[in-house]
Amino acid sequence: MHWIAASLLSALFLGFYELGTKHAVRDNAVLPVLFLANVCSATVWTLLLTVAHTAPGTLPAALLVAPLSGHQHLLLLGKSALVATSWVCSYFAIKHLPVSLASPVRATGPMWTLLGAVLVLGERPSWLEGLGIVITLASFLGLSFAGAREGIHFHRDKWVGWLLAGTLLGAASGLYDKFLLGRSGFAASTVQAWFSIYLALLFLPLVIGWKLRWWTRHEFHWRWSVMGVSAALLIADFVYFSALRDPDALISLVSSLRRGGTLVAFAGGLLFFGEVNGRQKLPAVLGVLAGIVLTLVG
């Protein structure tokens, strides 16, 4: 599959993932959802690893997982720890915020990455990148005005703070992906397989603590969307990693196209969850996407 088509397909399933996440955690305990969704993903890859070991030659090359050294396992464990922290923050935020607000905020990850490079590393953005930052921040402000109509005040709502924390950690994970798939030479299947398995292991002690009531928590209700979250993310990430492995792929364009999943989540939030103020939010959502595109291609 051409890397542009793969990027668009990844965006579609990323939008489905956002909607499935909202359905799974709405009025539900978050930690069991995270654990079970990742158990589903880890189970799929464990079965594929077993098939590859017991019946060599039966799986396509795209699904083969390379043997790793201890150091390489630690690299993938580090990615899993980074994503686990990001997801804990993001899932709790999505539970309490409309997905038509949360998804555009999460899409601003590349802008925060660039802004951090400017502030911390002293990098100088191009004029297009600077324009992208300004447009994204202005659109972010527009989203805050739309959220205020729903009683969500960005400057003092703790769940917006959690969402921003998850977004910043997700941006760091995106940079780490490029390191793993580019400089370190990991195959997409290898990253996804061990990343999924380690995520399930990292969430295990958290869900044990939830089960034993080590803290005040909500009850868990099984929903089929938990499996949908796992399936959508497996497909979105596998296609995304495959696109990044293409030597002709432009990381800026892949990342830009992948943000199109925000439009899927935005429309789904209005259609399926009855979220309001769609007309007020749409210009800000489009502004976020335009700003991110300028940030990435600048």
Residue, then its C-alpha position, 0 to 999 in steps of 0.5 A: m500500500h502506498w504510504i499516503a493511502a496508508s496514512l489516510l487509512s490510519a487516520l480513519f481508524l484513529g478516528f474510530y479509536e477515539l469514538g470507541t474510547k469515548h463509548a468504552v469509558r463513558d460512565n465506566a471505570v477507566l483502568p479496566v478498559l485500558f487493561l482489557a483493551n491492551v490484553c486484546s491487542a497483546t493476545v493477538w500478537t502473542l498468537l502471531l508470535t506462537v504461530a511464527h515459532t511453531a509453523p515458520g513460513t506461514l505468516p506474511a513478512a509484514l507480521l513477522v517479529a524479529p528476535l531482540s536483544g535485552h537492550q532492544h527490549l528495554l527500548l520498547l519497554g520505555k515506549s510502552a511506559l511513555v504511552a501508558t502514562s499518556w493513555v492514563c491521562s488521556y482516557f480519564a480526560i476523555k471520560h469527562l470531556p466531550v470527544s468533539l473537544a478532546s479529539p482536537v486538543r489531542a491533535t495538537g501534539p505536533m505543535w507542542t513538540l515544535l514549541g518545546a524544541v523552540l523553547v528548550l533546544g533553541e531551535r528557530p521555526s520557519w515562518l510557516e511553522g510559526l504561522g502554524i503555531v499561531i493558528t493552532l493556539a488561536s484555534f485552541l482558544g476558540l475551542s476554550f470559548a466553545g467549551a465554556r458554553e458547555g461549562i468547561h473552562f479550559h483554564r481551571d478544568k482539571w480534566v483539560g489539564w490531564l488531557l494536555a498532559g496526555t497530549l504532551l506525552g503522546a507528542a514525545s512518543g511520536l518522536y520516539d517512534k521515528f527513532l525506533l523505526g528510523r535510526s534503530g531500524f525496528a520493523a513495524s510489527t516488532v514495535q507493535a507486538w512488544f509494545s502491546i505486550y508490555l502495555a498489558l503488563l504495565f497496566l496489570p498492577l494498576v487494574i489489580g489495585w482497582k480490583l482490590r479497591w486500594w482507592t475510591r473507584h467506579e464500577f466496571h461494565w463490560r462493553w464490546s467497544v473495549m474490543g473495538v478500541s483494541a482492533a481500531l488501534l491495532i489497525a491504525d498503528f500497524v498501517y501508520f508504522s508501515a507508512l513510516r517504514d517506507p523510504d519515500a514517506l515524508i514524516s511531516l505529511v504522514s503525521s499531517l494526514r493522520r490528524g484527519g482522524t480528528l474530523v471522524a471523531f468530531a463528527g461521531g461525537l455530534l452524531f452518536f453521543g449527542e454533543v452540542n455546539g458543533r457549529q461553534k466548534l467546527p471552525a476551531v477544529l479546522g483551524v487546529l488541523a490547518g495549524i498542525v499541517l503548517t507546523l509539520v510541512g513548514 
